[in-house]
Amino acid sequence: MRTKPKLSFWQIWNVSFGFLGIQMGFALQSANVSRILSNLGADLHALPLFWLAAPVMGLIVQPIVGAASDKTWNRFGRRGPYILGGAIVATLSMWLMPNASLAVSIIPALVFGALMFALMDGSFNITMQPFRALVADMVSEEQRTLGYSIQSFLINTGAVIGSILPYVLTNVLDVANEAPDGEVPASVIWSFYIGGAVLLLSVIWTVFRTKEYEPKTYCEQNGLDYDQWINEQKEKKSLKQSLSDFWGLMKNMPKTMMQLAVVQFFSWFALYIMWVYTTSAVSQHVWGTPIHDSSSSAFQEAGNWVGVMFGAYSLFAAIFSILMTKIAKAIGRKTTYLTSLLLGAVGYISMFYITTPNALIFSMIGVGIAWAAILAMPYSILSESLPADKMGVYMGIFNFTIAGPQIISGLLGGAILSSFFNNHAIYMMIVCGVSMLLAALAVCFVKVPKQQN
């Protein structure tokens, strides 16, 4: 079997560079969508339901795109067409969503905003899924942890920039941070304009600077019979047969994938709650705003500070990503993963005991370390357990372990907040901490090769 060539640092960098822009978009979404929807009239209890658009789109889109990209080869490569196409739609959605109030004569602003949110997140998923498989396609096993660590670094660098943009525009460039009821502040609108442009340009860089391996070379590198593989790609299958094949893949997924799914469930349950409720938690707990306040200057100020907090955890994640490869080599991927999630749990729970804005940055250290590990370690561990010719579709199926817990969190979040915590959102951060602790415990049951331990 022909081995994959060792890539230079900058070649691996180019493979993942598009993630800089994608995560800049995700960061703007994570820190500002609840704020935008609240500005447009969404109730606090309804926010988790609006946020369901994100995991539902991921659940539908990623397996389909993964399977399609496994069989696609054209002038833009194998994964490139989906990465580029998704980026174009994502950029347009980012430019439209914060301007939902302009569409009020045609459709209610809140409905338009929710539709753009769904379209934006769906296109993020179209772009992101092939990136995961692209690293596995291009990078040899010995460089794979490095590949996903670089990807994690770029993800978090983009997230830092995206998260702090509204704060910087408001406090450095004096862009307006308040708007009339039913409208979105200019600081948020311009942040989405900038984020969309960076997303598109960074993805274009990856697509045109990364030359994917030709089909024959790819088969030689992965021990596949080229002629047989080509015939399989050309084979036309009925919908029933395609669904049967997909179900067969689900039933025969590697045990490591199923074990990681438990870890993913608790990890992403916590992350979803964080994205939905941090703005309300911080505004109530630190700024002292009323429970249903979404238009006061204090709420908008808290919203900007949450962007800074999210930028902080992304910065800490980017720093940890640089160190993660060496740490994993020293103590093993599994131990690195477990320890990172434990620190994330501590970070979430500590927020309950903090009542000053600046001190909340310290909570983000643990959250950032956990986030870096969540972005890299499951894929690094999993990629060595997957068949090369099914890498895309299995990475898409693995997205179920991201989308599923978010859907459950979205359905239960509002009820948990009102029934157990009387709408005091800071307690949802403790829920995040407990969930992340359970994720860390679940890592103990993941079986990996001895060299990974």
Secondary structure as UniProt FT lines:
FT   HELIX           9..16
FT   HELIX           18..39
FT   TURN            40..41
FT   HELIX           44..46
FT   HELIX           47..51
FT   HELIX           53..70
FT   TURN            75..76
FT   HELIX           80..96
FT   HELIX           97..103
FT   TURN            104..106
FT   HELIX           109..138
FT   HELIX           141..143
FT   HELIX           144..171
FT   TURN            181..182
FT   HELIX           186..209
FT   HELIX           215..221
FT   TURN            222..223
FT   HELIX           226..234
FT   HELIX           239..251
FT   HELIX           255..285
FT   TURN            291..292
FT   HELIX           297..331
FT   HELIX           333..350
FT   HELIX           351..353
FT   TURN            357..359
FT   HELIX           360..383
FT   TURN            384..385
FT   HELIX           388..390
FT   HELIX           391..398
FT   HELIX           400..421
FT   TURN            422..423
FT   HELIX           426..443
FT   TURN            444..445
FT   HELIX           450..452
//
